[in-house]
């Protein structure tokens, strides 16, 4: 393996589940949870479906950037409509990798691009503010449970 490949595979510390939310139906209000079960089709109670977009994740560190682009002090994570907010781990470095979240294992598949709903929920410029900060989609490799405070660890 090359030195660059080795550096790209490293991570400094595990991340932490900072927030969990489910979307029971399209455009329905987000339900915030302290813990949840992850099945093959995603987080139970969410409208997700099995496959490469079963679970969506976003980094807590991106919320201040989004807020700044919109001229706000902060952004409520429910507005972003993602399932899991992670802090302390750079999710962009995990594409294609398996990651343990609680007792579940997810594989990061693709970026979670913003949709037109972001313009309505965040206001004028909301869609543009989310570009590059919308998080990641993941497929379920192993079902399990997650809770706020659980570690998020890439599997080597």
C-alpha positions in Angstrom: 0.0 0.0 0.0 1.1 3.5 -0.7 1.8 6.1 2.0 -1.1 8.2 0.7 -3.5 5.2 0.8 -2.4 4.5 4.4 -3.0 8.1 5.4 -6.4 8.1 3.8 -7.4 5.0 5.7 -6.5 6.5 9.1 -8.9 8.2 11.6 -7.8 10.1 14.7 -10.7 9.1 17.0 -14.1 7.5 16.9 -17.1 9.7 16.3 -20.2 9.9 18.4 -23.9 9.7 17.6 -25.1 13.2 18.6 -28.7 13.0 17.4 -31.1 10.5 15.8 -34.3 11.3 13.8 -36.8 9.4 11.7 -39.1 10.6 8.9 -42.3 8.5 9.0 -43.5 9.8 5.7 -42.4 12.2 2.9 -42.5 15.7 4.2 -43.7 14.5 7.7 -42.2 16.1 10.8 -39.0 14.5 12.1 -39.3 12.4 15.2 -36.3 12.8 17.4 -35.2 9.6 19.2 -32.7 8.7 22.0 -32.2 5.2 20.6 -33.4 3.2 17.6 -33.3 -0.2 15.9 -31.7 -0.5 12.5 -33.2 -3.1 10.2 -32.3 -4.0 6.6 -34.5 -1.1 5.4 -32.9 1.5 7.7 -34.0 2.9 11.0 -37.3 1.5 12.2 -40.0 4.1 12.0 -38.3 5.9 9.1 -39.5 5.9 5.5 -36.2 4.5 4.4 -35.9 1.4 2.2 -33.3 -1.3 1.8 -30.3 -0.4 -0.4 -27.6 2.2 -0.7 -29.8 5.0 0.7 -31.3 3.1 3.7 -29.7 5.5 6.3 -28.6 9.1 6.0 -25.9 10.7 8.2 -24.6 14.2 8.6 -21.7 15.7 10.5 -22.4 18.0 13.4 -19.4 20.1 12.4 -21.2 21.0 9.1 -24.2 22.6 10.8 -22.3 25.8 11.8 -21.2 26.2 8.2 -24.7 25.8 6.9 -26.0 28.3 9.5 -23.2 30.8 8.5 -24.1 30.6 4.8 -27.7 31.5 5.8 -26.7 34.3 8.1 -27.9 32.4 11.2 -26.3 31.5 14.5 -27.4 27.9 14.4 -29.5 25.3 12.5 -31.8 22.7 14.1 -30.8 19.2 12.8 -34.4 18.3 12.3 -34.5 20.8 9.4 -31.8 18.7 7.5 -34.0 15.6 7.5 -31.1 13.2 8.0 -31.3 10.1 10.3 -28.1 10.3 12.3 -25.9 13.3 13.2 -22.3 12.3 14.0 -19.7 14.5 15.7 -15.9 14.1 15.9 -15.3 11.9 12.8 -14.9 13.1 9.2 -17.6 11.2 7.3 -16.2 12.3 3.9 -13.3 9.9 4.4 -15.5 6.9 4.8 -17.0 6.4 1.3 -17.2 2.7 0.6 -16.1 1.7 4.1 -18.0 -0.2 6.7 -18.6 1.7 9.9 -19.9 0.4 13.2 -22.6 2.6 14.7 -23.8 1.2 18.0 -24.2 -2.5 17.3 -25.1 -2.0 13.7 -22.7 -1.9 10.7 -23.3 0.5 7.8 -21.5 0.9 4.5 -21.2 4.5 3.3 -22.3 4.6 -0.4 -22.8 8.1 -1.8 -23.2 11.7 -0.8 -26.7 12.7 0.4 -27.4 15.7 -1.9 -29.9 18.3 -0.8 -33.4 18.3 -2.3 -35.6 21.2 -3.1 -37.3 20.9 0.3 -34.2 22.5 1.8 -35.1 25.8 0.1 -38.5 25.7 1.8 -37.3 24.5 5.2 -34.1 26.7 5.5 -35.3 29.6 3.5 -33.9 31.5 0.5 -30.5 30.0 -0.3 -31.1 26.8 1.8 -30.4 24.5 -1.1 -27.1 26.1 -2.0 -26.1 26.2 1.7 -26.5 22.5 1.9 -24.4 21.7 -1.2 -21.3 19.8 0.0 -22.7 19.6 3.6 -25.7 17.3 3.2 -24.0 14.2 4.6 -23.8 10.6 3.4 -26.1 7.8 2.5 -25.4 4.3 3.8 -26.6 0.7 3.3 -27.1 -1.6 6.2 -24.5 -4.4 6.4 -25.6 -5.7 9.9 -28.7 -4.8 11.8 -28.5 -3.6 15.3 -29.3 -0.8 17.7 -28.0 2.7 18.1 -28.3 5.3 20.8 -27.2 8.9 21.3 -23.7 8.8 22.7 -22.7 5.5 20.9 -19.3 5.4 19.2 -19.1 5.6 15.4 -16.0 3.6 14.3 -14.7 2.7 10.9 -14.0 -1.1 10.6 -10.4 -1.8 9.5 
